[in-house]
Amino acid sequence: MFMNMHLQVKEGISLWNLQKQFTDVFPFLKLEFFRSSAGAKKVPSREEILKPGEAGSDLSKAAGAAVDINIDKHMTVASLEEEFRRKAGLGVQVFRKSGNVWIATSLTSDWTLEQQNREGESLSDH
């Protein structure tokens, strides 16, 4: 049963690794990192989305120091995105699986991660 998870942005960790850790817990959600810090107010363009192989620590405002992002299934998408901006200086957007496509959760950013994941599971079963 899911309790809490901690993502650590530290030297040498790739964005792919952060994405995988998150998706291992929330299989119907994914994180995309991007250059702009507009966050949930705006869906990033393809040019703004960072490649998964890039090192999160290189992009973080806390370069050289590890930054812990604490995640709870009851936190909202908006609060998770804000946590990444505030602690690590990283723009992040949560996407939810809907069938065979991933959709931005910007219109439902007040939903919890658990709600988003359940909705993604429901939409992907059909």
N, CA, C and O atoms as a GROMACS GRO file, in nm:
protein
  504
    1MET      N    1   0.084  -0.120   0.000
    1MET     CA    2   0.000   0.000   0.000
    1MET      C    3   0.088   0.125   0.000
    1MET      O    4   0.189   0.131   0.070
    2PHE      N    5   0.050   0.221  -0.077
    2PHE     CA    6   0.127   0.345  -0.093
    2PHE      C    7   0.115   0.432   0.031
    2PHE      O    8   0.005   0.457   0.079
    3MET      N    9   0.225   0.477   0.080
    3MET     CA   10   0.226   0.571   0.192
    3MET      C   11   0.274   0.706   0.140
    3MET      O   12   0.194   0.789   0.098
    4ASN      N   13   0.403   0.726   0.143
    4ASN     CA   14   0.467   0.846   0.091
    4ASN      C   15   0.582   0.803   0.002
    4ASN      O   16   0.634   0.693   0.016
    5MET      N   17   0.620   0.888  -0.088
    5MET     CA   18   0.740   0.863  -0.168
    5MET      C   19   0.824   0.988  -0.168
    5MET      O   20   0.774   1.099  -0.150
    6HIS      N   21   0.951   0.970  -0.189
    6HIS     CA   22   1.044   1.081  -0.194
    6HIS      C   23   1.123   1.072  -0.324
    6HIS      O   24   1.186   0.970  -0.352
    7LEU      N   25   1.119   1.178  -0.402
    7LEU     CA   26   1.205   1.187  -0.519
    7LEU      C   27   1.319   1.278  -0.480
    7LEU      O   28   1.298   1.384  -0.420
    8GLN      N   29   1.439   1.238  -0.512
    8GLN     CA   30   1.554   1.318  -0.476
    8GLN      C   31   1.624   1.366  -0.603
    8GLN      O   32   1.674   1.287  -0.683
    9VAL      N   33   1.626   1.498  -0.620
    9VAL     CA   34   1.698   1.560  -0.731
    9VAL      C   35   1.840   1.582  -0.680
    9VAL      O   36   1.864   1.664  -0.592
   10LYS      N   37   1.933   1.507  -0.737
   10LYS     CA   38   2.071   1.514  -0.690
   10LYS      C   39   2.166   1.496  -0.807
   10LYS      O   40   2.124   1.462  -0.918
   11GLU      N   41   2.291   1.520  -0.782
   11GLU     CA   42   2.392   1.510  -0.887
   11GLU      C   43   2.388   1.374  -0.955
   11GLU      O   44   2.387   1.270  -0.890
   12GLY      N   45   2.385   1.378  -1.088
   12GLY     CA   46   2.390   1.257  -1.168
   12GLY      C   47   2.256   1.191  -1.196
   12GLY      O   48   2.250   1.100  -1.279
   13ILE      N   49   2.149   1.233  -1.130
   13ILE     CA   50   2.020   1.168  -1.155
   13ILE      C   51   1.959   1.227  -1.281
   13ILE      O   52   1.959   1.348  -1.301
   14SER      N   53   1.908   1.140  -1.366
   14SER     CA   54   1.846   1.187  -1.491
   14SER      C   55   1.698   1.214  -1.469
   14SER      O   56   1.636   1.163  -1.375
   15LEU      N   57   1.642   1.295  -1.556
   15LEU     CA   58   1.498   1.321  -1.551
   15LEU      C   59   1.423   1.190  -1.574
   15LEU      O   60   1.317   1.168  -1.516
   16TRP      N   61   1.478   1.104  -1.660
   16TRP     CA   62   1.416   0.974  -1.686
   16TRP      C   63   1.402   0.895  -1.556
   16TRP      O   64   1.298   0.834  -1.531
   17ASN      N   65   1.506   0.897  -1.474
   17ASN     CA   66   1.503   0.825  -1.347
   17ASN      C   67   1.393   0.880  -1.256
   17ASN      O   68   1.320   0.804  -1.193
   18LEU      N   69   1.382   1.012  -1.249
   18LEU     CA   70   1.275   1.074  -1.169
   18LEU      C   71   1.138   1.034  -1.224
   18LEU      O   72   1.047   1.002  -1.148
   19GLN      N   73   1.124   1.037  -1.358
   19GLN     CA   74   0.997   1.000  -1.420
   19GLN      C   75   0.962   0.854  -1.389
   19GLN      O   76   0.847   0.824  -1.357
   20LYS      N   77   1.060   0.766  -1.397
   20LYS     CA   78   1.036   0.623  -1.372
   20LYS      C   79   0.995   0.598  -1.227
   20LYS      O   80   0.902   0.522  -1.201
   21GLN      N   81   1.064   0.661  -1.134
   21GLN     CA   82   1.028   0.644  -0.993
   21GLN      C   83   0.884   0.686  -0.968
   21GLN      O   84   0.810   0.619  -0.895
   22PHE      N   85   0.843   0.797  -1.029
   22PHE     CA   86   0.708   0.848  -1.012
   22PHE      C   87   0.606   0.753  -1.076
   22PHE      O   88   0.504   0.720  -1.015
   23THR      N   89   0.633   0.709  -1.199
   23THR     CA   90   0.540   0.623  -1.271
   23THR      C   91   0.533   0.483  -1.212
   23THR      O   92   0.432   0.414  -1.227
   24ASP      N   93   0.638   0.440  -1.144
   24ASP     CA   94   0.632   0.311  -1.075
   24ASP      C   95   0.524   0.312  -0.967
   24ASP      O   96   0.463   0.209  -0.939
   25VAL      N   97   0.502   0.427  -0.906
   25VAL     CA   98   0.402   0.441  -0.801
   25VAL      C   99   0.265   0.479  -0.858
   25VAL      O  100   0.162   0.431  -0.812
   26PHE      N  101   0.266   0.565  -0.960
   26PHE     CA  102   0.143   0.612  -1.025
   26PHE      C  103   0.150   0.571  -1.173
   26PHE      O  104   0.187   0.653  -1.257
   27PRO      N  105   0.114   0.446  -1.206
   27PRO     CA  106   0.136   0.395  -1.342
   27PRO      C  107   0.054   0.463  -1.452
   27PRO      O  108   0.085   0.447  -1.570
   28PHE      N  109  -0.049   0.538  -1.416
   28PHE     CA  110  -0.130   0.606  -1.516
   28PHE      C  111  -0.104   0.756  -1.521
   28PHE      O  112  -0.180   0.832  -1.580
   29LEU      N  113   0.006   0.797  -1.457
   29LEU     CA  114   0.049   0.936  -1.458
   29LEU      C  115   0.195   0.941  -1.501
   29LEU      O  116   0.270   0.844  -1.484
   30LYS      N  117   0.235   1.055  -1.556
   30LYS     CA  118   0.377   1.075  -1.586
   30LYS      C  119   0.412   1.221  -1.566
   30LYS      O  120   0.327   1.310  -1.576
   31LEU      N  121   0.539   1.244  -1.539
   31LEU     CA  122   0.591   1.379  -1.522
   31LEU      C  123   0.665   1.419  -1.648
   31LEU      O  124   0.739   1.339  -1.706
   32GLU      N  125   0.646   1.541  -1.690
   32GLU     CA  126   0.726   1.601  -1.797
   32GLU      C  127   0.792   1.725  -1.738
   32GLU      O  128   0.726   1.805  -1.671
   33PHE      N  129   0.920   1.738  -1.762
   33PHE     CA  130   0.995   1.854  -1.714
   33PHE      C  131   1.013   1.950  -1.830
   33PHE      O  132   1.027   1.908  -1.945
   34PHE      N  133   1.013   2.080  -1.800
   34PHE     CA  134   1.024   2.177  -1.909
   34PHE      C  135   1.098   2.302  -1.863
   34PHE      O  136   1.118   2.327  -1.744
   35ARG      N  137   1.138   2.380  -1.962
   35ARG     CA  138   1.222   2.497  -1.937
   35ARG      C  139   1.148   2.611  -1.868
   35ARG      O  140   1.203   2.675  -1.778
   36SER      N  141   1.026   2.635  -1.908
   36SER     CA  142   0.948   2.744  -1.848
   36SER      C  143   0.903   2.703  -1.709
   36SER      O  144   0.887   2.584  -1.681
   37SER      N  145   0.881   2.799  -1.621
   37SER     CA  146   0.828   2.766  -1.489
   37SER      C  147   0.682   2.811  -1.476
   37SER      O  148   0.635   2.838  -1.366
   38ALA      N  149   0.612   2.820  -1.590
   38ALA     CA  150   0.472   2.862  -1.589
   38ALA      C  151   0.383   2.760  -1.520
   38ALA      O  152   0.277   2.795  -1.467
   39GLY      N  153   0.426   2.634  -1.519
   39GLY     CA  154   0.356   2.529  -1.445
   39GLY      C  155   0.217   2.499  -1.495
   39GLY      O  156   0.191   2.500  -1.615
   40ALA      N  157   0.128   2.472  -1.402
   40ALA     CA  158  -0.006   2.424  -1.434
   40ALA      C  159  -0.090   2.526  -1.510
   40ALA      O  160  -0.192   2.490  -1.568
   41LYS      N  161  -0.048   2.651  -1.512
   41LYS     CA  162  -0.124   2.754  -1.581
   41LYS      C  163  -0.111   2.742  -1.733
   41LYS      O  164  -0.189   2.800  -1.807
   42LYS      N  165  -0.010   2.666  -1.777
   42LYS     CA  166   0.018   2.657  -1.920
   42LYS      C  167   0.078   2.522  -1.950
   42LYS      O  168   0.169   2.476  -1.880
   43VAL      N  169   0.028   2.458  -2.056
   43VAL     CA  170   0.086   2.331  -2.099
   43VAL      C  171   0.212   2.365  -2.179
   43VAL      O  172   0.205   2.447  -2.271
   44PRO      N  173   0.325   2.303  -2.146
   44PRO     CA  174   0.449   2.334  -2.217
   44PRO      C  175   0.443   2.291  -2.364
   44PRO      O  176   0.379   2.192  -2.398
   45SER      N  177   0.510   2.368  -2.449
   45SER     CA  178   0.520   2.332  -2.590
   45SER      C  179   0.625   2.223  -2.605
   45SER      O  180   0.704   2.200  -2.512
   46ARG      N  181   0.628   2.156  -2.719
   46ARG     CA  182   0.728   2.050  -2.743
   46ARG      C  183   0.870   2.102  -2.726
   46ARG      O  184   0.957   2.030  -2.678
   47GLU      N  185   0.894   2.227  -2.766
   47GLU     CA  186   1.028   2.284  -2.757
   47GLU      C  187   1.071   2.306  -2.612
   47GLU      O  188   1.190   2.302  -2.581
   48GLU      N  189   0.974   2.329  -2.524
   48GLU     CA  190   1.006   2.354  -2.383
   48GLU      C  191   1.029   2.226  -2.303
   48GLU      O  192   1.096   2.229  -2.199
   49ILE      N  193   0.975   2.112  -2.350
   49ILE     CA  194   0.989   1.986  -2.276
   49ILE      C  195   1.133   1.938  -2.285
   49ILE      O  196   1.192   1.933  -2.393
   50LEU      N  197   1.188   1.904  -2.170
   50LEU     CA  198   1.326   1.859  -2.162
   50LEU      C  199   1.336   1.711  -2.193
   50LEU      O  200   1.243   1.635  -2.167
   51LYS      N  201   1.448   1.670  -2.247
   51LYS     CA  202   1.471   1.530  -2.280
   51LYS      C  203   1.496   1.450  -2.152
   51LYS      O  204   1.565   1.498  -2.062
   52PRO      N  205   1.440   1.329  -2.144
   52PRO     CA  206   1.454   1.248  -2.023
   52PRO      C  207   1.599   1.217  -1.982
   52PRO      O  208   1.626   1.194  -1.865
   53GLY      N  209   1.691   1.218  -2.077
   53GLY     CA  210   1.830   1.188  -2.045
   53GLY      C  211   1.904   1.302  -1.978
   53GLY      O  212   2.015   1.282  -1.927
   54GLU      N  213   1.846   1.421  -1.977
   54GLU     CA  214   1.912   1.535  -1.914
   54GLU      C  215   1.916   1.514  -1.763
   54GLU      O  216   1.826   1.453  -1.704
   55ALA      N  217   2.020   1.565  -1.702
   55ALA     CA  218   2.036   1.548  -1.557
   55ALA      C  219   1.952   1.652  -1.484
   55ALA      O  220   1.967   1.772  -1.507
   56GLY      N  221   1.865   1.606  -1.397
   56GLY     CA  222   1.782   1.696  -1.318
   56GLY      C  223   1.863   1.788  -1.231
   56GLY      O  224   1.827   1.903  -1.209
   57SER      N  225   1.975   1.735  -1.180
   57SER     CA  226   2.057   1.817  -1.091
   57SER      C  227   2.120   1.935  -1.165
   57SER      O  228   2.140   2.041  -1.107
   58ASP      N  229   2.150   1.917  -1.294
   58ASP     CA  230   2.206   2.026  -1.374
   58ASP      C  231   2.104   2.137  -1.395
   58ASP      O  232   2.141   2.253  -1.412
   59LEU      N  233   1.977   2.101  -1.395
   59LEU     CA  234   1.871   2.197  -1.422
   59LEU      C  235   1.815   2.258  -1.295
   59LEU      O  236   1.748   2.361  -1.299
   60SER      N  237   1.843   2.196  -1.183
   60SER     CA  238   1.789   2.239  -1.056
   60SER      C  239   1.859   2.364  -1.004
   60SER      O  240   1.979   2.383  -1.026
   61LYS      N  241   1.783   2.449  -0.936
   61LYS     CA  242   1.842   2.568  -0.875
   61LYS      C  243   1.931   2.528  -0.758
   61LYS      O  244   2.010   2.609  -0.710
   62ALA      N  245   1.918   2.404  -0.712
   62ALA     CA  246   1.997   2.356  -0.600
   62ALA      C  247   2.112   2.269  -0.649
   62ALA      O  248   2.150   2.172  -0.583
   63ALA      N  249   2.169   2.302  -0.766
   63ALA     CA  250   2.278   2.222  -0.822
   63ALA      C  251   2.386   2.202  -0.716
   63ALA      O  252   2.428   2.296  -0.649
   64GLY      N  253   2.430   2.078  -0.704
   64GLY     CA  254   2.532   2.045  -0.605
   64GLY      C  255   2.475   1.996  -0.474
   64GLY      O  256   2.543   1.926  -0.400
   65ALA      N  257   2.351   2.031  -0.444
   65ALA     CA  258   2.287   1.986  -0.320
   65ALA      C  259   2.166   1.901  -0.357
   65ALA      O  260   2.095   1.931  -0.453
   66ALA      N  261   2.144   1.795  -0.283
   66ALA     CA  262   2.027   1.710  -0.307
   66ALA      C  263   1.901   1.782  -0.259
   66ALA      O  264   1.901   1.848  -0.155
   67VAL      N  265   1.795   1.769  -0.337
   67VAL     CA  266   1.666   1.829  -0.303
   67VAL      C  267   1.564   1.716  -0.294
   67VAL      O  268   1.547   1.639  -0.389
   68ASP      N  269   1.495   1.706  -0.181
   68ASP     CA  270   1.392   1.604  -0.163
   68ASP      C  271   1.255   1.661  -0.199
   68ASP      O  272   1.216   1.769  -0.152
   69ILE      N  273   1.184   1.587  -0.282
   69ILE     CA  274   1.045   1.620  -0.314
   69ILE      C  275   0.960   1.511  -0.249
   69ILE      O  276   0.965   1.395  -0.290
   70ASN      N  277   0.884   1.548  -0.149
   70ASN     CA  278   0.799   1.452  -0.079
   70ASN      C  279   0.663   1.446  -0.148
   70ASN      O  280   0.600   1.549  -0.173
   71ILE      N  281   0.619   1.326  -0.176
   71ILE     CA  282   0.495   1.306  -0.252
   71ILE      C  283   0.402   1.216  -0.173
   71ILE      O  284   0.442   1.110  -0.123
   72ASP      N  285   0.279   1.260  -0.162
   72ASP     CA  286   0.175   1.184  -0.093
   72ASP      C  287   0.059   1.169  -0.191
   72ASP      O  288   0.031   1.262  -0.267
   73LYS      N  289  -0.007   1.055  -0.190
   73LYS     CA  290  -0.116   1.031  -0.286
   73LYS      C  291  -0.231   1.129  -0.269
   73LYS      O  292  -0.314   1.145  -0.359
   74HIS      N  293  -0.238   1.196  -0.153
   74HIS     CA  294  -0.347   1.290  -0.128
   74HIS      C  295  -0.312   1.434  -0.170
   74HIS      O  296  -0.397   1.522  -0.161
   75MET      N  297  -0.190   1.457  -0.215
   75MET     CA  298  -0.157   1.592  -0.259
   75MET      C  299  -0.213   1.616  -0.398
   75MET      O  300  -0.228   1.523  -0.478
   76THR      N  301  -0.244   1.741  -0.426
   76THR     CA  302  -0.300   1.774  -0.556
   76THR      C  303  -0.188   1.786  -0.660
   76THR      O  304  -0.070   1.804  -0.626
   77VAL      N  305  -0.227   1.777  -0.785
   77VAL     CA  306  -0.133   1.797  -0.895
   77VAL      C  307  -0.068   1.934  -0.882
   77VAL      O  308   0.053   1.948  -0.896
   78ALA      N  309  -0.149   2.035  -0.855
   78ALA     CA  310  -0.097   2.172  -0.844
   78ALA      C  311   0.008   2.183  -0.734
   78ALA      O  312   0.110   2.250  -0.751
   79SER      N  313  -0.016   2.117  -0.620
   79SER     CA  314   0.082   2.127  -0.511
   79SER      C  315   0.211   2.051  -0.545
   79SER      O  316   0.319   2.094  -0.504
   80LEU      N  317   0.202   1.940  -0.617
   80LEU     CA  318   0.322   1.869  -0.659
   80LEU      C  319   0.404   1.955  -0.756
   80LEU      O  320   0.526   1.967  -0.742
   81GLU      N  321   0.337   2.015  -0.852
   81GLU     CA  322   0.406   2.100  -0.948
   81GLU      C  323   0.471   2.220  -0.878
   81GLU      O  324   0.583   2.259  -0.912
   82GLU      N  325   0.401   2.276  -0.782
   82GLU     CA  326   0.456   2.389  -0.705
   82GLU      C  327   0.577   2.346  -0.622
   82GLU      O  328   0.673   2.421  -0.609
   83GLU      N  329   0.572   2.226  -0.567
   83GLU     CA  330   0.682   2.173  -0.488
   83GLU      C  331   0.810   2.162  -0.572
   83GLU      O  332   0.919   2.197  -0.525
   84PHE      N  333   0.798   2.115  -0.694
   84PHE     CA  334   0.914   2.107  -0.784
   84PHE      C  335   0.967   2.246  -0.815
   84PHE      O  336   1.089   2.267  -0.817
   85ARG      N  337   0.877   2.341  -0.841
   85ARG     CA  338   0.920   2.479  -0.872
   85ARG      C  339   0.989   2.542  -0.752
   85ARG      O  340   1.097   2.600  -0.765
   86ARG      N  341   0.929   2.530  -0.636
   86ARG     CA  342   0.979   2.596  -0.515
   86ARG      C  343   1.110   2.534  -0.467
   86ARG      O  344   1.205   2.607  -0.438
   87LYS      N  345   1.115   2.403  -0.457
   87LYS     CA  346   1.232   2.339  -0.400
   87LYS      C  347   1.347   2.319  -0.498
   87LYS      O  348   1.463   2.338  -0.463
   88ALA      N  349   1.315   2.281  -0.622
   88ALA     CA  350   1.420   2.247  -0.718
   88ALA      C  351   1.432   2.345  -0.833
   88ALA      O  352   1.526   2.336  -0.913
   89GLY      N  353   1.339   2.438  -0.844
   89GLY     CA  354   1.343   2.533  -0.954
   89GLY      C  355   1.315   2.468  -1.088
   89GLY      O  356   1.357   2.519  -1.192
   90LEU      N  357   1.245   2.355  -1.087
   90LEU     CA  358   1.215   2.282  -1.210
   90LEU      C  359   1.068   2.300  -1.247
   90LEU      O  360   0.980   2.289  -1.162
   91GLY      N  361   1.042   2.327  -1.374
   91GLY     CA  362   0.906   2.327  -1.423
   91GLY      C  363   0.865   2.183  -1.447
   91GLY      O  364   0.939   2.107  -1.509
   92VAL      N  365   0.749   2.144  -1.399
   92VAL     CA  366   0.700   2.008  -1.418
   92VAL      C  367   0.550   2.013  -1.446
   92VAL      O  368   0.479   2.098  -1.394
   93GLN      N  369   0.504   1.922  -1.530
   93GLN     CA  370   0.362   1.909  -1.562
   93GLN      C  371   0.326   1.762  -1.547
   93GLN      O  372   0.399   1.675  -1.595
   94VAL      N  373   0.214   1.734  -1.481
   94VAL     CA  374   0.167   1.597  -1.466
   94VAL      C  375   0.073   1.567  -1.583
   94VAL      O  376  -0.016   1.646  -1.616
   95PHE      N  377   0.094   1.451  -1.646
   95PHE     CA  378   0.008   1.404  -1.755
   95PHE      C  379  -0.060   1.276  -1.709
   95PHE      O  380  -0.004   1.198  -1.633
   96ARG      N  381  -0.184   1.256  -1.757
   96ARG     CA  382  -0.262   1.137  -1.723
   96ARG      C  383  -0.288   1.055  -1.849
   96ARG      O  384  -0.317   1.110  -1.955
   97LYS      N  385  -0.277   0.925  -1.836
   97LYS     CA  386  -0.303   0.836  -1.949
   97LYS      C  387  -0.452   0.833  -1.976
   97LYS      O  388  -0.533   0.822  -1.884
   98SER      N  389  -0.487   0.842  -2.102
   98SER     CA  390  -0.626   0.834  -2.145
   98SER      C  391  -0.628   0.747  -2.270
   98SER      O  392  -0.605   0.795  -2.381
   99GLY      N  393  -0.654   0.619  -2.252
   99GLY     CA  394  -0.645   0.526  -2.364
   99GLY      C  395  -0.500   0.510  -2.404
   99GLY      O  396  -0.417   0.465  -2.325
  100ASN      N  397  -0.469   0.549  -2.529
  100ASN     CA  398  -0.332   0.538  -2.581
  100ASN      C  399  -0.258   0.671  -2.583
  100ASN      O  400  -0.147   0.678  -2.635
  101VAL      N  401  -0.317   0.776  -2.527
  101VAL     CA  402  -0.253   0.908  -2.529
  101VAL      C  403  -0.236   0.960  -2.386
  101VAL      O  404  -0.300   0.913  -2.292
  102TRP      N  405  -0.148   1.058  -2.374
  102TRP     CA  406  -0.125   1.125  -2.246
  102TRP      C  407  -0.182   1.265  -2.256
  102TRP      O  408  -0.154   1.338  -2.351
  103ILE      N  409  -0.264   1.304  -2.157
  103ILE     CA  410  -0.323   1.437  -2.159
  103ILE      C  411  -0.275   1.516  -2.036
  103ILE      O  412  -0.256   1.461  -1.928
  104ALA      N  413  -0.257   1.645  -2.057
  104ALA     CA  414  -0.216   1.733  -1.946
  104ALA      C  415  -0.329   1.741  -1.845
  104ALA      O  416  -0.447   1.739  -1.881
  105THR      N  417  -0.293   1.749  -1.719
  105THR     CA  418  -0.393   1.756  -1.612
  105THR      C  419  -0.418   1.899  -1.568
  105THR      O  420  -0.469   1.922  -1.458
  106SER      N  421  -0.384   1.995  -1.652
  106SER     CA  422  -0.394   2.136  -1.612
  106SER      C  423  -0.537   2.178  -1.577
  106SER      O  424  -0.556   2.266  -1.493
  107LEU      N  425  -0.638   2.118  -1.640
  107LEU     CA  426  -0.777   2.154  -1.607
  107LEU      C  427  -0.827   2.086  -1.481
  107LEU      O  428  -0.929   2.126  -1.425
  108THR      N  429  -0.756   1.983  -1.435
  108THR     CA  430  -0.795   1.911  -1.314
  108THR      C  431  -0.680   1.912  -1.213
  108THR      O  432  -0.660   1.814  -1.140
  109SER      N  433  -0.607   2.021  -1.210
  109SER     CA  434  -0.489   2.027  -1.121
  109SER      C  435  -0.527   2.032  -0.973
  109SER      O  436  -0.440   2.019  -0.886
  110ASP      N  437  -0.656   2.051  -0.943
  110ASP     CA  438  -0.700   2.048  -0.804
  110ASP      C  439  -0.734   1.906  -0.757
  110ASP      O  440  -0.768   1.886  -0.641
  111TRP      N  441  -0.726   1.808  -0.848
  111TRP     CA  442  -0.747   1.668  -0.812
  111TRP      C  443  -0.622   1.615  -0.744
  111TRP      O  444  -0.511   1.663  -0.768
  112THR      N  445  -0.640   1.514  -0.658
  112THR     CA  446  -0.524   1.451  -0.596
  112THR      C  447  -0.456   1.357  -0.696
  112THR      O  448  -0.515   1.318  -0.797
  113LEU      N  449  -0.334   1.322  -0.665
  113LEU     CA  450  -0.261   1.227  -0.750
  113LEU      C  451  -0.335   1.093  -0.754
  113LEU      O  452  -0.340   1.028  -0.859
  114GLU      N  453  -0.390   1.053  -0.643
  114GLU     CA  454  -0.467   0.928  -0.638
  114GLU      C  455  -0.589   0.935  -0.730
  114GLU      O  456  -0.616   0.839  -0.803
  115GLN      N  457  -0.663   1.047  -0.728
  115GLN     CA  458  -0.779   1.064  -0.816
  115GLN      C  459  -0.736   1.059  -0.962
  115GLN      O  460  -0.800   0.992  -1.044
  116GLN      N  461  -0.629   1.130  -0.994
  116GLN     CA  462  -0.580   1.134  -1.132
  116GLN      C  463  -0.542   0.994  -1.179
  116GLN      O  464  -0.577   0.953  -1.290
  117ASN      N  465  -0.470   0.921  -1.095
  117ASN     CA  466  -0.425   0.787  -1.132
  117ASN      C  467  -0.544   0.693  -1.153
  117ASN      O  468  -0.545   0.614  -1.248
  118ARG      N  469  -0.644   0.701  -1.064
  118ARG     CA  470  -0.764   0.617  -1.079
  118ARG      C  471  -0.838   0.650  -1.208
  118ARG      O  472  -0.886   0.561  -1.278
  119GLU      N  473  -0.848   0.780  -1.240
  119GLU     CA  474  -0.915   0.821  -1.363
  119GLU      C  475  -0.839   0.769  -1.485
  119GLU      O  476  -0.899   0.721  -1.581
  120GLY      N  477  -0.707   0.778  -1.480
  120GLY     CA  478  -0.624   0.726  -1.590
  120GLY      C  479  -0.644   0.577  -1.607
  120GLY      O  480  -0.651   0.528  -1.720
  121GLU      N  481  -0.651   0.504  -1.497
  121GLU     CA  482  -0.673   0.360  -1.504
  121GLU      C  483  -0.809   0.330  -1.566
  121GLU      O  484  -0.822   0.243  -1.652
  122SER      N  485  -0.911   0.403  -1.522
  122SER     CA  486  -1.046   0.386  -1.575
  122SER      C  487  -1.053   0.413  -1.725
  122SER      O  488  -1.115   0.338  -1.800
  123LEU      N  489  -0.988   0.522  -1.769
  123LEU     CA  490  -0.990   0.559  -1.910
  123LEU      C  491  -0.906   0.466  -1.997
  123LEU      O  492  -0.927   0.458  -2.118
  124SER      N  493  -0.812   0.398  -1.937
  124SER     CA  494  -0.724   0.310  -2.013
  124SER      C  495  -0.777   0.166  -2.019
  124SER      O  496  -0.725   0.085  -2.096
  125ASP      N  497  -0.877   0.134  -1.940
  125ASP     CA  498  -0.935  -0.001  -1.941
  125ASP      C  499  -1.026  -0.026  -2.060
  125ASP      O  500  -1.056  -0.140  -2.093
  126HIS      N  501  -1.069   0.080  -2.124
  126HIS     CA  502  -1.168   0.064  -2.231
  126HIS      C  503  -1.106   0.043  -2.365
  126HIS      O  504  -1.177   0.028  -2.464
   0.00000   0.00000   0.00000
